[in-house]
Amino acid sequence: MQIYQSKTPTLSRSAIVTLTRIGRSFQSLNSSTASFSEILTFLLWLYSFGFETAKELASGHQFGFRPSLQELSATLKRHRKVYTQKSLPCPKILLDMLVPLMHNCIMNKLSQEKQTQIIAALIEGNSLRATARMCDVAFNSVLHLLPRIGSACADYQDRTLRNLKCKRIQCDECWSFVYAKQKNVPQEKRGQFGYGDVWTWVAIDADTKLVPSFMIGNRDLRSARMFIDDLAGRLKNRIQLTTDGLRVYLDAVDGAFGCEIDYAVLVKMYESTQEETRYSPAVCVSAEAKVMQGRPDMRHVSTSYVERQNLSMRMGMRRFTRLTNGFSKKVENHAYMVALYYMHYNFCRIHQTLRVTPAMEAGVADHMWSIEEIVALMSEVGRGKK
């Protein structure tokens, strides 16, 4: 193949994206006048004389300029008198040189089937890189899909899980870390949220097994207040609440519910011996239930369901698995994955005891969701559906 060398521009990735988007816009406005190949070739030629001229055309297009191919040629002639139509390089040669970069920059869009396959792999506990290998897609494709689907799941649950008729709620917090373990966080990043210890606050309905509220935060009073306030805003009636002995719950529950709650605390005592290794589970030697507010039924003062939910979460997300390098590097992606996990848990996964999904048991959904329906949430967010 003959390569046109004298006028072929050296293009950066950003220049290719910009010029191609301009070409697409011109093509949509002048589909009967010039093809996309002709417009893109002209813009590439324009770039060889100077990118400022191309930006001038782009700004003119934004303000209502509707050029045809001939008008584009006249614009270039005003900048470079040497330009003639005959000096254009072969369109096919320039386009052949751009195919790989154009594909990666603007044309690579995952199909719904592939998105479904990726999400199914993620919710089964696979890491991002393992998911990319299993689904035969680029790692960045999986990385860019996670924020979209995670934010869509978070938005849907936020507006759907309201006016819930829960009766018995259990709350707990699950430890994980982001970026690095707390002791290994660099000095300049210490004290910043998203570096080191990160806690996932979880509330579960003991009857329906629905998770009405979850939050990523620190293990402090501010996070506890935000979490309990969010939980209180989703409930329709008075509940019985059980938490562990973490003291920040006391102020948070009092501020959110006041006296309109039956609240008890379950304090567990653990024993460890020198023979145990650092990864051996501690032995619970006693548990003491204390009434904090109202008249809770002591038979139902328990945190077993929420602690079992913490285990399910740790087993179901690679980011929570201990002693691996699959931990979250960014707290935003950590939160997106948690939102996706609970969307699947609440709406798609049949509970072994209930034989329906928690959302169906709670009356929030009338059928078991499929992963394709979760994928469809992204398009609803794109259309601005409330």
C-alpha positions in Angstrom: 0.0 0.0 0.0 1.2 3.4 -0.9 1.6 5.6 2.2 1.0 9.3 1.9 3.8 10.9 3.8 4.2 14.5 2.9 1.0 15.8 4.5 0.0 13.0 6.9 -0.5 14.6 10.4 0.9 13.1 13.6 -2.2 12.7 15.8 -2.6 12.4 19.5 -5.4 10.4 21.1 -7.2 13.5 22.2 -6.9 15.0 18.7 -8.4 11.9 17.2 -11.4 12.0 19.6 -12.0 15.7 19.0 -11.7 15.6 15.2 -13.9 12.5 15.0 -16.6 14.0 17.1 -16.6 17.1 15.0 -16.8 14.9 11.9 -19.8 13.0 13.4 -21.6 16.3 14.1 -21.0 17.6 10.6 -22.1 14.3 9.1 -25.4 14.4 11.0 -26.0 18.0 9.8 -24.8 17.5 6.2 -25.6 13.8 5.5 -26.7 14.6 2.0 -23.7 16.8 1.2 -20.6 14.8 2.4 -19.9 11.4 3.8 -18.2 10.9 7.2 -15.1 9.6 5.5 -14.8 12.8 3.4 -15.4 15.1 6.4 -13.0 13.2 8.6 -10.3 13.2 5.9 -10.8 16.9 5.5 -10.5 17.6 9.2 -7.3 15.4 9.4 -5.9 17.5 6.5 -6.9 20.6 8.4 -5.1 19.4 11.5 -1.9 19.1 9.5 -2.0 22.9 9.0 -2.9 23.7 12.6 -5.3 22.5 15.2 -6.5 26.1 15.9 -8.3 26.1 12.5 -10.1 22.9 13.4 -11.1 24.4 16.8 -12.4 27.4 15.0 -14.7 25.2 12.9 -15.8 23.4 16.0 -16.7 26.7 17.8 -18.5 27.9 14.7 -20.5 24.7 14.6 -21.5 25.2 18.2 -22.9 28.6 17.4 -25.0 27.5 14.5 -22.4 27.3 11.6 -23.6 24.6 9.2 -20.8 24.1 6.6 -20.8 21.8 3.6 -17.7 20.2 2.4 -17.2 23.1 -0.1 -17.6 25.6 2.7 -15.1 23.7 4.8 -12.7 23.9 1.9 -13.2 27.7 1.6 -12.5 28.1 5.3 -9.1 26.3 5.0 -8.2 28.4 1.9 -8.5 31.5 4.1 -5.9 30.1 6.4 -3.6 28.4 3.9 -3.6 29.7 0.3 -1.7 26.6 -0.9 -4.6 24.3 -0.3 -6.5 22.8 -3.2 -9.0 20.0 -3.4 -6.5 18.0 -5.6 -3.9 17.9 -2.8 -6.1 15.9 -0.5 -4.6 12.5 0.4 -6.4 9.3 -0.2 -9.2 9.0 2.3 -8.8 5.2 2.7 -5.1 5.6 3.7 -5.8 8.0 6.5 -8.8 6.1 7.7 -6.8 2.8 7.7 -4.2 4.4 9.9 -6.9 5.5 12.4 -9.0 2.4 12.7 -7.4 1.0 15.9 -7.4 4.3 17.8 -10.9 5.2 16.6 -12.2 1.9 17.8 -10.7 2.3 21.2 -11.7 5.9 21.7 -15.2 6.2 20.4 -16.6 3.1 19.0 -16.1 0.5 21.7 -19.5 -0.1 23.4 -20.4 -3.3 25.2 -23.5 -5.1 24.2 -26.3 -5.8 26.7 -25.4 -9.5 26.6 -21.7 -8.7 27.5 -22.7 -6.3 30.2 -25.0 -8.9 31.7 -22.1 -11.4 31.6 -19.8 -9.0 33.4 -22.2 -8.1 36.1 -23.0 -11.8 36.7 -19.3 -12.4 37.2 -18.8 -9.5 39.6 -21.7 -10.4 41.9 -20.4 -14.0 42.2 -17.2 -12.7 43.9 -14.8 -12.3 41.0 -12.3 -9.5 40.9 -12.3 -6.9 38.1 -9.3 -8.5 36.3 -10.7 -12.0 36.7 -14.0 -10.8 35.2 -12.2 -9.2 32.3 -10.5 -12.5 31.5 -13.6 -14.6 31.9 -15.7 -12.3 29.7 -13.0 -11.7 27.2 -13.1 -7.9 27.5 -10.6 -5.2 28.3 -10.0 -4.4 32.0 -10.9 -0.8 31.4 -14.3 -1.9 30.0 -15.1 -3.6 33.3 -13.7 -0.6 35.3 -15.8 1.9 33.4 -19.0 -0.2 33.6 -18.8 -0.5 37.4 -19.5 3.2 38.2 -22.4 3.3 35.8 -24.2 0.2 37.1 -23.3 0.9 40.7 -24.7 4.4 40.7 -27.8 3.2 38.9 -28.4 0.5 41.6 -27.8 2.9 44.4 -30.3 5.4 42.9 -32.9 2.8 42.3 -32.7 1.4 45.9 -32.7 4.9 47.4 -36.0 5.8 45.8 -37.6 2.3 46.0 -36.9 1.2 49.5 -39.3 3.7 51.2 -42.3 3.3 53.6 -41.1 -0.2 54.6 -43.3 -2.1 57.0 -40.3 -3.7 58.9 -40.8 -4.8 62.5 -37.4 -6.1 63.7 -34.2 -4.5 62.4 -30.6 -5.6 63.2 -27.6 -3.3 62.5 -23.9 -4.0 62.4 -20.8 -2.7 60.7 -18.3 -4.7 58.5 -14.6 -3.9 58.3 -12.6 -3.6 55.1 -9.8 -1.4 53.8 -9.2 0.7 50.7 -5.9 1.6 49.0 -3.8 0.0 51.8 -4.1 -1.3 55.3 -4.2 1.4 57.9 -0.7 0.8 59.1 0.6 1.0 55.5 -1.1 4.3 54.5 1.4 7.0 53.5 1.8 9.8 55.9 0.4 12.4 53.5 -2.8 10.4 53.1 -3.5 9.5 56.7 -6.7 11.0 58.1 -8.3 11.2 54.6 -11.4 9.1 54.1 -10.9 6.4 51.5 -7.4 5.5 52.6 -7.0 2.7 55.2 -9.9 1.4 57.3 -13.4 1.6 55.7 -16.6 0.3 57.3 -19.8 -0.8 55.7 -22.8 -0.1 57.9 -25.7 -2.6 57.2 -29.2 -2.9 58.5 -31.3 -6.0 57.8 -34.9 -6.9 58.5 -35.0 -10.1 60.6 -38.3 -11.2 59.1 -38.0 -10.5 55.3 -34.2 -10.5 55.2 -34.3 -7.3 53.2 -31.4 -4.8 53.5 -33.2 -1.5 53.6 -30.1 0.7 54.3 -26.3 0.4 53.9 -23.6 3.0 53.9 -19.8 3.3 53.4 -18.1 5.4 56.1 -15.9 5.5 59.1 -16.7 3.9 62.5 -17.5 7.1 64.2 -20.4 9.1 65.5 -20.9 11.1 62.3 -21.2 8.0 60.2 -23.5 6.4 62.7 -25.8 9.4 62.7 -26.0 9.4 58.9 -26.7 5.7 58.7 -29.4 5.6 61.4 -31.0 8.8 60.0 -31.2 7.2 56.6 -32.7 4.0 58.1 -35.3 5.9 60.1 -36.4 7.8 56.9 -37.2 4.5 55.2 -39.5 3.0 57.8 -43.2 3.4 58.1 -43.9 2.2 61.6 -42.3 1.6 65.0 -39.6 -1.0 65.0 -37.5 -3.1 67.4 -33.8 -2.4 66.8 -30.9 -4.4 68.0 -27.2 -3.4 67.6 -23.9 -4.4 69.1 -22.3 -2.5 72.0 -20.7 0.3 69.9 -21.4 3.4 71.9 -21.9 5.7 68.9 -25.2 3.9 68.2 -26.7 5.4 71.4 -26.6 9.0 70.3 -27.5 8.2 66.7 -30.6 6.1 67.6 -31.8 8.7 70.1 -31.4 11.5 67.5 -33.2 9.7 64.7 -36.0 7.9 66.6 -36.3 9.6 70.0 -38.7 7.6 72.1 -40.5 6.1 69.1 -38.5 2.9 69.2 -37.9 -0.3 71.1 -34.1 -0.5 71.3 -31.8 -3.1 72.8 -28.0 -3.7 72.7 -26.4 -7.1 72.6 -22.9 -7.0 74.1 -20.8 -10.1 73.3 -17.6 -11.0 75.1 -14.8 -12.8 73.3 -11.8 -14.8 74.6 -8.5 -15.4 72.9 -5.6 -17.5 73.9 -1.9 -17.5 73.2 -2.2 -20.7 71.2 -4.4 -19.1 68.6 -2.9 -17.6 65.5 -3.6 -14.1 64.3 -6.3 -15.4 61.8 -8.1 -17.7 64.1 -11.7 -16.6 65.0 -12.2 -15.5 68.6 -14.5 -17.5 70.8 -17.6 -15.9 72.1 -17.9 -16.7 75.8 -20.9 -14.7 76.8 -23.6 -12.3 75.5 -25.5 -9.7 77.5 -28.7 -8.0 76.3 -29.5 -4.5 77.6 -32.6 -2.5 77.1 -31.8 1.0 75.9 -35.2 2.4 74.9 -38.9 1.3 74.9 -40.0 -2.3 75.6 -38.2 -4.6 73.2 -39.1 -8.3 73.1 -36.0 -9.9 74.7 -36.6 -13.2 72.7 -35.7 -11.3 69.5 -32.7 -9.3 70.8 -30.1 -10.7 68.4 -27.6 -9.7 65.8 -27.2 -13.2 64.2 -28.9 -12.3 61.0 -26.9 -9.2 60.3 -23.6 -10.9 61.2 -24.5 -13.7 58.8 -25.2 -11.0 56.2 -21.7 -9.7 56.8 -20.3 -13.1 56.1 -22.4 -13.3 52.9 -21.0 -9.9 51.8 -17.5 -10.9 52.5 -17.9 -14.1 50.6 -19.8 -12.4 47.7 -17.4 -9.6 47.0 -13.7 -10.0 46.2 -13.0 -6.6 47.7 -13.9 -7.9 51.2 -11.9 -11.2 51.0 -9.1 -11.3 53.4 -5.5 -11.9 52.5 -5.8 -11.1 48.8 -4.7 -8.3 46.5 -8.3 -7.9 45.3 -9.1 -5.1 47.8 -10.5 -1.8 46.6 -8.0 0.8 45.4 -10.6 3.6 45.3 -13.4 4.1 47.8 -15.8 5.2 45.0 -15.5 1.8 43.3 -15.8 0.2 46.7 -19.2 1.9 47.2 -20.4 1.1 43.6 -19.7 -2.6 44.1 -21.5 -2.7 47.4 -24.5 -1.0 45.8 -24.5 -3.6 43.0 -24.2 -6.4 45.5 -27.2 -5.4 47.5 -29.2 -4.7 44.4 -28.7 -8.3 43.4 -29.2 -9.6 47.0 -32.5 -7.7 47.5 -34.1 -8.2 44.1 -32.4 -11.1 42.2 -31.2 -13.7 44.7 -33.7 -16.2 46.1 -33.2 -16.6 49.9 -32.9 -20.2 50.9 -35.2 -19.8 53.8 -37.9 -17.6 52.3 -37.8 -19.3 48.8 -38.4 -15.8 47.3 -36.2 -12.7 47.1 -36.1 -10.4 50.1 -37.8 -7.6 48.0 -40.7 -9.9 47.2 -41.1 -10.9 50.8 -41.1 -7.3 51.8 -43.7 -6.4 49.2 -41.3 -4.1 47.3 -41.1 -6.3 44.1 -43.7 -8.6 42.6 -41.2 -10.9 40.8 -37.6 -12.1 40.9 -35.4 -9.7 38.9 -33.0 -10.9 36.3 -29.6 -9.4 35.7 -30.8 -8.0 32.4 -33.3 -5.9 34.4 -30.4 -4.5 36.4 -28.5 -3.6 33.2 -31.6 -1.8 32.0 -31.4 0.5 35.0 -28.4 2.3 33.4 -30.6 3.3 30.4 -33.3 4.6 32.7 -30.7 6.8 34.5 -29.5 8.0 31.1 -33.1 9.0 30.1 -33.5 10.8 33.5 -36.3 8.5 34.6 -37.4 9.3 38.2 
